Amino acid sequence: MIAMWRACGLSWMLAALATLSLASLALMPAHAHAQAEARNEGAAFIDAVRAWSPPPGQDNLEAARAAFDSGAGAVAIAGNEFQVSPNRPAWYAITLGEAASAQPLTLDLTHPSIRSASLHVPAPPGGAPLEVKRGRDAPVQDRANARFPASFELPPAGSAGPRTVYVRVVNAVPARGRFLLQPQVNAEGAAGTTRLLQGGSLVISLLAALFATWRAVRMRSAAWAFFAVMCATAGLARIFIAGFAESWLWPALSPYRGQVATSLASFAVGSTLLLFRSAFMLEVRAPMYSRALLVMGLACPVLGLTALLFKLPVQQALTQVIAAIAIVMGLSSIVLAWRTANRVALWLLGGFGPVAVGATLTTLGTAGALAYEPWMLLVTPLASLIEIPMNVRGLQLLERRRAAVRMHRAKVAQGAGPAGETRPALAARLMQAGTATSHAPSTLMLLRFEGLAPGTATLREMDAVNVERYLNSILEFAVHAGNLTGRWSFHELPLLRIHQQSTSGVSGLLTALFAQGLRSDSYEIKARDVSLRIAYGRFDGREMPVAEAMASLCAALDDRAHAGQRRIELDLKTRRVIPPAPRATAFPSPG
């Protein structure tokens, strides 16, 4: 009943997350349509954009106006784009059409990391010139309700007709974006919608982090802990990258925005890779991949903290390296999970595709490889709403798989004995089981892997870890069939099958054991190097101890007269080898 309630609670949590995610995603098409209309409308307000890079000593408004008026060094810009080189000021002359003179407008420089930007509006007839400074270096209160740090309000023109305004931009790292000009009412509505979607994404991420923390403590699960860290750090990193609620939530951290965002993003990537590792830890077909995820998962936070020791360009470069590691390892995990049919990994990685695409576009936009668009503020937060429910479902499947593994290991421990069991303890355990069920005959077997005997040349050439894993797989297979087993020596495994009376059942078990022994290729061991031989006989604990019966089976395998036999049946009472029964032929003998 308790397990049912737990399953129901997790299912309700998954359903709630999916509902909230779908509700948030439903707003995305309307928001994207509004952004497209705003961009088209802004293009109608702007007639032309020209750029000018000032020579040393001429970085002022008078020199810029003279250069634009004369056309010396001024370059026309297509698509209303701006592009800034590191620590090199750039001047832009924006010619506004007649439609931009009758209403208050908002001019956004669509990039979240502009450090310093200033707007210069020439004095209208009978008025004074206007100069406004914005950017990350400006006071936080000046950009409280804006989507981007460089956002300016343009008052209506004093007279009809085109006019020209000038913008100076300086940044410490490469930046590329657009001049987005739209009515002030539309800009406020777009900023409000963006804040609403960002806030909703943050709330869902923090709720998922709290729920995952409760599950991690309750179940003592590292996977849930990694998921909690991922949700919390990724949600907070998106806040600092986009500047969400900077004016009232974290104004004291505003000067350290880049450093905090880099650290949080590195921990988010590291916890994501460690979460992926949880799905590949039991994957025997790719044992080295989980180690690679572990190394990369630990390396990303180290890189993020190391970046704090350097200046902003180096920090941005290391951040891009961390993003590249996440994308490469994530896509590799998707391919491996698909090839190995790993359902848990596929669910955990199912939401990684949209997040990887969003993170790639955002990283390219922030680094200046692409022109930063307003929708890039929302692509990663909304992609995370797809990722969270799928991760919760993957963790639910991971819980079930680990529960099955724990139950199977308990059965193996019960049937195979504890690790490091001594030979007298093993003999006593098998003897107790054989005596307790002496009313029904049992079969005692000895599996000898002669190619894996200590000191052999083939064993020295093999990987000891692979050999141990191979022998443990034989133990697990033998226990799974309902037997008792253990380690008699490094390459010898005893097996006690209780309540087995039919000869066909013993023959089927022998065939299955030989077939399991041939699966050594999965452990990089050639089948011809194993040389499995089995000696067996009917065993009764009231007639002889296990140690005496095992000595008889060992002697039969050591006998050179039977060196060519892979299976040897022995009468344990008389220690006489029973000759194999003749195989039936398809044609009867004549007469």
C-alpha positions as CSV (number, residue, x, y, z in Angstrom):
1,M,0.0,0.0,0.0
2,I,2.8,2.4,0.9
3,A,4.6,1.6,-2.4
4,M,1.3,2.3,-4.3
5,W,0.9,5.7,-2.6
6,R,4.5,6.6,-3.4
7,A,4.0,5.6,-7.0
8,C,0.8,7.6,-7.2
9,G,2.5,10.7,-5.6
10,L,5.3,10.5,-8.1
11,S,2.8,10.1,-11.0
12,W,0.8,13.1,-9.7
13,M,4.0,15.1,-9.5
14,L,4.9,14.1,-13.0
15,A,1.5,15.1,-14.3
16,A,1.6,18.4,-12.5
17,L,5.0,19.2,-14.0
18,A,3.8,18.2,-17.5
19,T,0.7,20.4,-17.1
20,L,2.6,23.5,-16.0
21,S,5.1,22.9,-18.8
22,L,2.4,22.6,-21.4
23,A,0.7,25.7,-20.1
24,S,3.9,27.7,-20.3
25,L,4.7,26.4,-23.8
26,A,1.2,27.3,-25.0
27,L,2.2,31.0,-24.6
28,M,5.3,30.6,-26.7
29,P,3.6,30.8,-30.2
30,A,1.7,34.0,-29.3
31,H,4.8,35.5,-27.9
32,A,6.9,34.6,-30.9
33,H,4.2,36.1,-33.2
34,A,4.2,39.3,-31.2
35,Q,8.0,39.5,-31.5
36,A,7.9,39.0,-35.2
37,E,5.3,41.8,-35.6
38,A,7.4,44.0,-33.3
39,R,10.5,43.4,-35.5
40,N,8.6,44.2,-38.7
41,E,7.2,47.3,-37.1
42,G,10.6,48.4,-35.9
43,A,12.0,47.9,-39.4
44,A,9.3,50.3,-40.6
45,F,10.3,52.9,-38.1
46,I,14.0,52.8,-39.1
47,D,15.0,54.0,-42.5
48,A,18.8,53.4,-42.3
49,V,21.6,52.4,-39.9
50,R,25.2,53.4,-40.4
51,A,28.3,52.5,-38.4
52,W,31.5,54.3,-37.7
53,S,34.6,53.3,-35.8
54,P,36.3,56.4,-34.3
55,P,40.1,56.8,-34.6
56,P,42.0,57.4,-31.4
57,G,41.2,60.8,-29.9
58,Q,37.9,61.3,-31.8
59,D,35.5,59.3,-29.7
60,N,33.0,62.0,-29.2
61,L,29.6,63.1,-30.6
62,E,30.9,66.0,-32.7
63,A,33.4,63.8,-34.5
64,A,30.8,61.1,-35.0
65,R,28.3,63.6,-36.5
66,A,30.9,65.1,-38.8
67,A,31.9,61.6,-40.0
68,F,28.3,60.6,-40.7
69,D,27.5,63.9,-42.4
70,S,30.5,63.6,-44.7
71,G,30.3,59.9,-45.1
72,A,34.0,59.4,-44.3
73,G,34.4,56.0,-42.8
74,A,30.7,55.4,-42.3
75,V,29.3,52.0,-43.4
76,A,25.7,51.2,-44.1
77,I,24.3,48.3,-42.0
78,A,21.7,45.9,-43.4
79,G,19.1,44.3,-41.1
80,N,19.4,47.0,-38.4
81,E,22.3,45.0,-36.8
82,F,25.1,46.2,-34.5
83,Q,28.4,44.5,-33.9
84,V,31.0,45.5,-31.3
85,S,34.6,44.4,-31.0
86,P,36.1,44.0,-27.5
87,N,36.9,47.3,-25.8
88,R,36.5,49.2,-29.1
89,P,33.8,51.9,-29.2
90,A,31.4,52.0,-32.1
91,W,29.1,54.8,-33.2
92,Y,25.8,54.2,-35.0
93,A,23.6,56.8,-36.8
94,I,20.0,55.6,-36.9
95,T,17.7,57.5,-39.3
96,L,14.1,57.3,-38.1
97,G,11.2,57.6,-40.6
98,E,8.2,59.9,-40.3
99,A,6.2,57.1,-38.6
100,A,8.5,57.4,-35.6
101,S,7.9,61.0,-34.9
102,A,4.3,60.9,-33.5
103,Q,4.6,58.6,-30.5
104,P,7.0,57.6,-27.7
105,L,9.2,54.7,-28.7
106,T,11.6,52.3,-27.1
107,L,14.9,51.5,-28.6
108,D,16.4,48.1,-27.5
109,L,19.9,46.9,-28.2
110,T,19.1,43.2,-28.2
111,H,22.0,41.7,-26.3
112,P,22.1,40.8,-22.6
113,S,25.7,41.7,-21.9
114,I,26.2,45.3,-23.2
115,R,28.4,47.0,-20.7
116,S,28.0,50.7,-21.8
117,A,25.7,52.3,-24.3
118,S,24.7,55.9,-24.7
119,L,21.9,57.5,-26.8
120,H,22.4,61.0,-28.2
121,V,19.4,62.9,-29.6
122,P,20.2,66.2,-31.3
123,A,18.3,69.2,-29.9
124,P,15.0,69.8,-31.6
125,P,13.9,73.4,-32.6
126,G,13.5,75.3,-29.3
127,G,14.6,72.3,-27.2
128,A,17.8,70.8,-25.6
129,P,19.8,67.8,-26.7
130,L,19.2,64.5,-25.0
131,E,21.9,62.1,-23.7
132,V,20.9,58.9,-21.9
133,K,23.4,56.2,-20.7
134,R,22.4,52.6,-20.2
135,G,24.1,49.2,-20.0
136,R,25.5,47.0,-17.2
137,D,27.6,49.8,-15.9
138,A,24.6,52.1,-15.5
139,P,22.6,52.0,-12.2
140,V,20.4,49.0,-11.8
141,Q,17.2,51.2,-11.2
142,D,17.6,52.7,-14.7
143,R,16.8,49.3,-16.4
144,A,14.4,47.9,-13.9
145,N,11.6,47.0,-16.3
146,A,13.6,46.5,-19.5
147,R,14.3,43.2,-21.3
148,F,17.8,44.3,-22.2
149,P,20.4,46.4,-20.3
150,A,20.7,48.9,-23.1
151,S,17.1,50.1,-23.5
152,F,16.2,53.7,-24.3
153,E,13.0,55.7,-24.3
154,L,12.6,58.0,-27.3
155,P,10.2,60.9,-26.8
156,P,8.0,62.1,-29.7
157,A,9.7,64.4,-32.2
158,G,8.9,68.1,-32.1
159,S,8.2,68.1,-35.8
160,A,7.2,65.7,-38.5
161,G,9.8,64.3,-40.8
162,P,12.8,62.0,-40.5
163,R,15.4,62.5,-37.8
164,T,18.7,60.9,-36.8
165,V,19.8,59.7,-33.4
166,Y,23.2,58.5,-32.5
167,V,24.2,55.5,-30.3
168,R,27.6,54.8,-28.9
169,V,28.3,51.2,-27.8
170,V,31.3,49.8,-25.8
171,N,31.7,46.2,-24.6
172,A,34.4,44.1,-23.0
173,V,33.6,41.0,-25.2
174,P,32.3,40.6,-28.7
175,A,28.6,41.4,-29.0
176,R,26.2,41.3,-31.9
177,G,22.5,42.1,-31.9
178,R,19.8,44.3,-33.5
179,F,18.3,47.8,-33.0
180,L,14.7,47.0,-32.1
181,L,12.5,50.1,-32.2
182,Q,8.8,49.8,-31.2
183,P,6.1,51.8,-29.5
184,Q,6.6,52.1,-25.8
185,V,3.4,50.3,-25.0
186,N,4.4,47.3,-27.1
187,A,7.8,47.2,-25.5
188,E,6.4,47.2,-22.0
189,G,4.0,44.4,-22.9
190,A,6.8,42.3,-24.4
191,A,9.0,42.9,-21.4
192,G,6.1,41.9,-19.1
193,T,5.4,38.7,-21.0
194,T,9.1,37.8,-21.0
195,R,9.3,38.3,-17.2
196,L,6.2,36.2,-16.8
197,L,7.6,33.3,-18.7
198,Q,11.0,33.5,-17.1
199,G,9.5,33.7,-13.7
200,G,7.2,30.7,-14.4
201,S,10.2,28.7,-15.6
202,L,12.1,29.6,-12.5
203,V,9.3,28.7,-10.2
204,I,8.9,25.3,-11.9
205,S,12.6,24.6,-11.7
206,L,12.8,25.5,-8.0
207,L,9.7,23.3,-7.2
208,A,11.3,20.5,-9.1
209,A,14.5,21.0,-7.1
210,L,12.7,21.0,-3.8
211,F,10.8,17.8,-4.8
212,A,14.0,16.1,-5.9
213,T,15.8,17.1,-2.7
214,W,13.0,15.5,-0.7
215,R,13.3,12.3,-2.8
216,A,17.1,12.3,-2.6
217,V,17.0,12.5,1.2
218,R,14.2,10.0,1.6
219,M,15.6,7.4,-0.8
220,R,19.3,8.2,-0.3
221,S,19.6,8.5,-4.0
222,A,22.5,10.3,-5.7
223,A,20.6,10.5,-9.0
224,W,17.8,12.6,-7.4
225,A,20.4,14.8,-5.7
226,F,22.1,15.5,-9.0
227,F,18.7,16.3,-10.5
228,A,18.0,18.7,-7.7
229,V,21.3,20.5,-8.1
230,M,20.7,20.6,-11.9
231,C,17.3,22.2,-11.6
232,A,18.4,24.8,-9.0
233,T,21.6,25.8,-10.6
234,A,20.2,25.9,-14.1
235,G,17.3,28.0,-13.1
236,L,19.4,30.5,-11.2
237,A,22.0,30.6,-14.0
238,R,19.2,31.6,-16.4
239,I,18.3,34.5,-14.1
240,F,21.7,35.9,-14.0
241,I,22.3,35.4,-17.7
242,A,19.1,37.2,-18.7
243,G,19.2,39.7,-15.9
244,F,15.7,38.7,-14.6
245,A,14.6,40.8,-11.6
246,E,18.0,42.3,-11.3
247,S,16.7,45.6,-9.8
248,W,14.9,44.1,-6.8
249,L,16.1,40.5,-6.4
250,W,19.8,40.7,-6.6
251,P,21.0,44.3,-7.0
252,A,24.1,43.7,-4.8
253,L,25.3,40.9,-7.1
254,S,24.9,42.9,-10.3
255,P,28.6,43.8,-10.6
256,Y,29.4,40.1,-10.3
257,R,26.7,38.9,-12.7
258,G,29.1,37.2,-15.2
259,Q,31.1,35.4,-12.5
260,V,28.0,34.1,-10.7
261,A,26.4,33.0,-14.0
262,T,29.5,31.2,-15.1
263,S,29.8,29.3,-11.7
264,L,26.1,28.3,-11.7
265,A,26.2,27.2,-15.3
266,S,29.2,25.0,-14.7
267,F,27.6,23.3,-11.7
268,A,24.4,22.8,-13.8
269,V,26.4,21.2,-16.6
270,G,28.4,19.0,-14.2
271,S,25.3,17.8,-12.3
272,T,23.6,17.1,-15.7
273,L,26.5,14.9,-16.8
274,L,26.5,13.1,-13.5
275,L,22.8,12.5,-13.8
276,F,23.4,11.0,-17.2
277,R,26.0,8.7,-15.6
278,S,23.4,7.3,-13.3
279,A,21.7,5.8,-16.3
280,F,24.9,4.3,-17.7
281,M,26.4,2.9,-14.6
282,L,24.7,-0.5,-15.1
283,E,25.5,-0.6,-18.9
284,V,28.0,-3.5,-19.3
285,R,28.3,-2.9,-23.1
286,A,29.9,0.5,-22.5
287,P,31.7,0.4,-19.1
288,M,34.1,3.2,-19.9
289,Y,31.5,5.7,-20.9
290,S,30.2,6.1,-17.4
291,R,33.7,6.9,-16.3
292,A,34.0,9.5,-19.0
293,L,30.8,11.1,-17.8
294,L,32.1,11.1,-14.3
295,V,35.4,12.8,-15.3
296,M,33.6,15.4,-17.4
297,G,30.9,16.0,-14.8
298,L,33.6,16.8,-12.2
299,A,35.7,18.8,-14.6
300,C,33.0,21.3,-15.6
301,P,32.6,22.8,-12.0
302,V,36.4,22.9,-11.7
303,L,36.6,24.8,-15.0
304,G,33.8,27.2,-13.9
305,L,35.5,28.0,-10.6
306,T,38.9,28.3,-12.4
307,A,37.3,30.9,-14.8
308,L,36.8,33.2,-11.8
309,L,40.5,33.8,-11.6
310,F,40.7,35.4,-15.0
311,K,39.2,38.4,-16.8
312,L,35.9,38.5,-18.6
313,P,37.1,37.4,-22.1
314,V,38.7,34.3,-20.6
315,Q,35.6,33.6,-18.5
316,Q,33.5,33.7,-21.6
317,A,35.9,31.4,-23.4
318,L,35.8,28.8,-20.6
319,T,32.0,29.1,-20.4
320,Q,31.8,28.2,-24.1
321,V,34.2,25.3,-23.5
322,I,31.8,24.0,-20.7
323,A,28.8,24.4,-23.1
324,A,30.7,22.5,-25.8
325,I,31.4,19.6,-23.4
326,A,27.8,19.5,-22.4
327,I,26.6,19.4,-26.0
328,V,29.1,16.8,-27.1
329,M,28.6,14.5,-24.2
330,G,24.8,14.9,-24.3
331,L,24.5,14.0,-28.0
332,S,26.9,11.1,-27.5
333,S,24.8,9.8,-24.7
334,I,21.7,10.0,-26.8
335,V,23.4,8.0,-29.6
336,L,24.7,5.4,-27.1
337,A,21.3,5.1,-25.3
338,W,19.5,4.5,-28.6
339,R,22.0,1.9,-29.7
340,T,21.8,0.0,-26.4
341,A,18.0,0.4,-26.0
342,N,18.6,2.0,-22.5
343,R,15.1,3.3,-21.7
344,V,16.2,5.1,-18.5
345,A,18.8,7.0,-20.4
346,L,16.4,7.8,-23.2
347,W,13.9,9.4,-20.8
348,L,16.7,11.3,-19.0
349,L,18.1,12.5,-22.3
350,G,14.7,13.0,-24.0
351,G,14.5,16.7,-22.9
352,F,18.2,17.3,-23.5
353,G,17.7,17.8,-27.2
354,P,15.7,21.0,-27.0
355,V,17.9,22.3,-24.1
356,A,21.0,21.6,-26.1
357,V,19.6,23.4,-29.1
358,G,18.6,26.3,-26.9
359,A,21.9,26.5,-25.1
360,T,23.8,26.3,-28.4
361,L,21.8,29.2,-29.9
362,T,22.1,31.2,-26.8
363,T,25.8,30.6,-26.5
364,L,26.4,31.6,-30.1
365,G,24.2,34.7,-29.7
366,T,26.0,35.7,-26.5
367,A,29.5,35.1,-28.0
368,G,28.7,37.3,-31.0
369,A,28.6,34.5,-33.6
370,L,24.9,35.2,-34.2
371,A,22.9,38.3,-33.9
372,Y,21.1,38.0,-30.5
373,E,17.4,37.9,-30.9
374,P,14.7,38.6,-28.2
375,W,13.4,35.1,-28.4
376,M,16.8,33.8,-27.2
377,L,15.9,35.0,-23.8
378,L,13.2,32.3,-23.6
379,V,14.4,29.4,-25.6
380,T,16.4,27.8,-22.8
381,P,13.9,28.4,-20.0
382,L,11.0,27.0,-22.1
383,A,13.2,24.0,-23.3
384,S,13.8,23.2,-19.6
385,L,10.1,22.8,-19.1
386,I,10.2,19.9,-21.5
387,E,13.3,18.5,-19.9
388,I,12.1,18.4,-16.3
389,P,9.0,16.1,-16.7
390,M,11.0,13.7,-18.9
391,N,13.8,13.6,-16.3
392,V,11.4,12.8,-13.5
393,R,10.0,10.0,-15.6
394,G,13.5,8.7,-16.3
395,L,14.3,8.8,-12.6
396,Q,11.1,6.9,-11.8
397,L,12.3,4.1,-14.2
398,L,15.7,4.3,-12.7
399,E,14.2,3.6,-9.2
400,R,12.4,0.6,-10.5
401,R,15.6,-0.8,-12.2
402,R,17.7,-0.2,-9.1
403,A,15.1,-1.9,-6.9
404,A,15.2,-4.9,-9.3
405,V,19.0,-4.9,-9.1
406,R,19.0,-4.8,-5.3
407,M,16.5,-7.7,-5.1
408,H,18.6,-9.7,-7.6
409,R,21.8,-8.9,-5.6
410,A,20.0,-10.1,-2.4
411,K,19.2,-13.3,-4.1
412,V,22.7,-13.7,-5.4
413,A,24.1,-13.0,-1.9
414,Q,21.7,-15.5,-0.4
415,G,22.7,-18.2,-3.0
416,A,26.3,-17.4,-3.6
417,G,27.3,-16.3,-0.1
418,P,29.1,-13.2,1.0
419,A,32.2,-11.8,-0.8
420,G,35.4,-13.3,0.4
421,E,33.7,-16.5,1.8
422,T,36.3,-19.1,2.9
423,R,36.2,-22.7,1.6
424,P,35.2,-24.2,5.1
425,A,32.4,-21.6,5.4
426,L,31.2,-22.5,1.8
427,A,31.3,-26.2,2.6
428,A,29.4,-25.7,5.8
429,R,26.7,-23.6,4.0
430,L,26.3,-26.2,1.2
431,M,26.3,-29.0,3.8
432,Q,23.5,-27.3,5.8
433,A,21.4,-26.9,2.7
434,G,22.0,-30.5,1.6
435,T,21.2,-32.0,5.0
436,A,18.1,-29.9,5.5
437,T,16.7,-31.3,2.2
438,S,18.1,-34.8,2.4
439,H,14.7,-36.3,1.9
440,A,15.0,-35.3,-1.8
441,P,18.2,-36.0,-3.8
442,S,20.4,-33.1,-4.8
443,T,23.1,-32.6,-7.5
444,L,26.5,-31.3,-6.6
445,M,28.5,-29.8,-9.5
446,L,32.0,-28.4,-9.8
447,L,32.6,-25.9,-12.6
448,R,36.3,-25.6,-13.5
449,F,37.5,-22.9,-15.9
450,E,40.9,-24.4,-16.7
451,G,41.9,-21.5,-19.0
452,L,41.5,-19.1,-16.1
453,A,43.6,-21.1,-13.6
454,P,46.2,-19.0,-11.8
455,G,49.6,-19.1,-13.4
456,T,48.3,-19.9,-16.9
457,A,49.7,-17.9,-19.8
458,T,46.3,-16.9,-21.1
459,L,45.2,-15.5,-17.7
460,R,48.3,-13.3,-17.6
461,E,47.3,-11.7,-20.9
462,M,43.7,-10.9,-19.8
463,D,42.3,-8.0,-17.9
464,A,41.8,-9.2,-14.3
465,V,38.7,-7.0,-13.9
466,N,37.1,-8.6,-17.0
467,V,37.9,-12.1,-15.7
468,E,36.3,-11.3,-12.3
469,R,33.2,-9.8,-13.9
470,Y,32.9,-12.9,-16.2
471,L,33.1,-15.3,-13.3
472,N,30.6,-13.2,-11.3
473,S,28.2,-13.4,-14.3
474,I,28.4,-17.2,-14.1
475,L,27.6,-17.0,-10.4
476,E,24.6,-14.7,-11.0
477,F,23.3,-17.0,-13.7
478,A,23.6,-20.1,-11.5
479,V,21.8,-18.4,-8.6
480,H,19.1,-17.1,-10.9
481,A,18.3,-20.7,-11.8
482,G,17.5,-21.4,-8.1
483,N,20.8,-23.0,-6.9
484,L,23.4,-22.5,-4.3
485,T,26.9,-21.6,-5.3
486,G,30.1,-19.9,-4.3
487,R,33.8,-19.6,-5.0
488,W,35.7,-22.8,-4.2
489,S,38.9,-21.4,-5.7
490,F,39.7,-18.6,-8.2
491,H,38.6,-20.7,-11.2
492,E,36.4,-23.3,-9.6
493,L,32.7,-22.8,-8.7
494,P,30.7,-25.4,-6.8
495,L,26.9,-25.6,-7.5
496,L,24.3,-27.4,-5.4
497,R,21.0,-28.0,-7.1
498,I,18.3,-29.1,-4.6
499,H,15.1,-31.1,-5.3
500,Q,16.4,-32.1,-8.8
501,Q,15.3,-35.6,-9.5
502,S,15.0,-35.8,-13.3
503,T,18.0,-36.5,-15.4
504,S,16.7,-34.2,-18.1
505,G,16.6,-31.3,-15.7
506,V,20.3,-31.8,-14.8
507,S,21.2,-32.2,-18.5
508,G,19.4,-28.9,-19.3
509,L,21.2,-27.1,-16.5
510,L,24.5,-28.4,-17.8
511,T,23.7,-27.2,-21.3
512,A,22.7,-23.8,-20.0
513,L,25.9,-23.4,-18.0
514,F,28.0,-24.3,-21.0
515,A,26.0,-21.8,-23.1
516,Q,26.5,-19.1,-20.5
517,G,30.2,-19.9,-20.4
518,L,30.4,-19.2,-24.2
519,R,29.3,-15.6,-23.6
520,S,32.8,-14.6,-22.6
521,D,33.2,-12.3,-25.6
522,S,31.2,-9.7,-23.8
523,Y,34.0,-9.4,-21.3
524,E,36.8,-9.4,-24.0
525,I,37.7,-13.0,-23.3
526,K,37.8,-15.5,-26.1
527,A,35.6,-18.6,-25.7
528,R,38.5,-21.0,-26.5
529,D,40.5,-19.5,-23.7
530,V,37.9,-20.4,-21.0
531,S,38.0,-24.2,-21.3
532,L,35.0,-24.9,-19.0
533,R,34.7,-28.5,-17.7
534,I,32.0,-29.7,-15.3
535,A,32.0,-32.7,-12.9
536,Y,28.8,-33.6,-11.1
537,G,27.1,-36.3,-9.2
538,R,24.1,-37.1,-7.0
539,F,24.7,-35.8,-3.4
540,D,23.1,-36.7,-0.1
541,G,24.3,-34.8,2.9
542,R,23.6,-37.7,5.3
543,E,26.1,-39.9,3.6
544,M,29.2,-37.7,3.2
545,P,30.3,-34.2,3.9
546,V,30.6,-31.6,1.1
547,A,34.4,-31.4,1.4
548,E,34.7,-35.1,0.6
549,A,32.3,-34.9,-2.3
550,M,34.2,-31.9,-3.7
551,A,37.5,-33.8,-3.4
552,S,36.0,-36.6,-5.5
553,L,34.8,-34.1,-8.2
554,C,38.3,-32.5,-8.2
555,A,40.0,-35.8,-8.6
556,A,37.7,-36.7,-11.5
557,L,38.6,-33.5,-13.3
558,D,42.3,-34.1,-12.6
559,D,42.3,-37.7,-13.9
560,R,44.2,-37.8,-17.2
561,A,42.0,-40.6,-18.4
562,H,39.1,-38.2,-18.7
563,A,41.0,-35.1,-19.8
564,G,39.0,-34.9,-23.1
565,Q,35.6,-35.0,-21.4
566,R,33.9,-31.6,-20.9
567,R,31.2,-33.1,-18.6
568,I,31.9,-35.9,-16.2
569,E,29.2,-37.7,-14.2
570,L,30.5,-39.3,-11.0
571,D,29.0,-41.7,-8.5
572,L,30.0,-39.9,-5.3
573,K,29.6,-43.0,-3.1
574,T,32.0,-45.2,-5.1
575,R,33.9,-42.4,-6.8
576,R,33.4,-44.2,-10.1
577,V,32.9,-42.3,-13.3
578,I,29.6,-43.1,-15.0
579,P,30.1,-43.5,-18.7
580,P,28.0,-41.2,-20.8
581,A,24.8,-42.7,-22.2
582,P,25.0,-43.4,-26.0
583,R,23.3,-40.8,-28.1
584,A,20.1,-41.8,-29.9
585,T,20.5,-42.1,-33.7
586,A,17.9,-41.3,-36.3
587,F,18.1,-44.8,-37.9
588,P,17.7,-48.0,-36.0
589,S,20.6,-50.5,-36.2
590,P,19.9,-53.5,-38.4
591,G,18.6,-56.6,-36.7
